[in-house]
Amino acid sequence: MSTKGLRLATTRILAAGAAIGVMTMHNSPGGLFPGTFLQLDSAFAQDVDEQVNIRVYRKASPAVVSVNTGSGSGSGSIISRDGLVLTNAHVVQDANRTVTVILSDGRRLPADIVAFGNNGLDLAVLKIRGQSNLPTITFARSGSVQVGQRAFAIGNPFGQFQNTFTVGIVSRIDQQRGLIQTDAAINPGNSGGPLLNSQGELIGVNTAIFTGGSSGGNIGIGFAISVERLQPFLAAVRQGRAARTTQRQRPTAERQRPIPLPLNGRVVNGRLGSGSNVLPVDNSYFDLYTFQGRAGQRIQIDMASPQIDSYLILLSPNGDELAQDDDSGGNQNARLVGTLPVTGTYLVIANSNEGGEAGAYQIRAIAISSGNRRIRLR
């Protein structure tokens, strides 16, 4: 399976641009204003970025709504002129059959829950009553999303700030799970809202974030269900084949506290299932572990189980994703090997590859060696 973490960074284009600017400056008559061309180039680039942001927001925001269930809130996208709204199943799964949808112009309208994603897929469709001429979101073409492209999110964070707009990039694409990872700020309440490309087209439905603490705020790791998974679901809705009730696991009332994971090779026994944390993005169970690591320390983490397909995720002390793995340990067991970049408290997520998988597992970590050489975890 493809890894779950990837960020692109390039400095060659910036270096080349700087070199061109310097050359242009030296060729200017008399060289009276050193640096002028570089400043103009920077201002032009900023202006272009701003224009893209404005265009995307103006195009998409009229079709983005807030969803109020009475006990919670989320976001959604209008996908038909007669009022079909695409959102997350976890936003409305505890509601009665009717919710309130708040349009971008402030109107509050009743909507009925008409369908849920099958097999725990975190999608749902609502139908706003009595409408025929609503603005709609445009869908991007399947297969068009690329790692490194800009990504835009619109939603109702914390249920208080309707149609908030944030910008980032596509950090990773997980083809197997049909997920897009982004560093665009996504917070509670953004769930169900659109992730957009530079043309204002929907490329995914924002559905979950990873947080490193108890605050529940964004740390730059957000997930969206990709457009490739949306189309089959919407086809089933229109044909009347979609589920009328959700099969999603219900999260625990509070996230379980991380368990200390010693770097001495001692085996820790765990079990994923009822009572575990639930990852909304794919309805999978997970447990959290922490360990104290040093910069340059080489470590190995193994997760093994005869009952579930093990999946490991490692976050750095500042919340950045360092590595993820599915089957490197053989026989559906997961393994991470690498050298730690900084000193601090690392977070390990012991996860299952498929939603709803339950069973016992063992996890262990060992410090192999230490040194100054640093490599990427894999």
Secondary structure by P-SEA (a helix, b strand, c coil): ccccbbbbbbaaaaaaaaaaaaaaaaacccccccaaaaaaaaaaaaaaaaaaaaaaaaaccccbbbbbccccccbbbbccccbbbbbbcccccccccbbbbbcccbbbbbbbbcccccccccbbbbbbccccbbbbbbbccccccccccbbbbbccccccccbbbbbbcccccccccbbbbbccccccccccccccccccccccccccccccccccccccbbbbbcaaaaaaaaaaaaaccccccccccccccccccccccccccbbbbbcccccccccccccccbbbbbbbbcccccbbbbbbbcccbbbbbbbcccccccccccccccccbbbbbbccccccbbbbbbccccccbbbbbbbbbbbccccccccccc
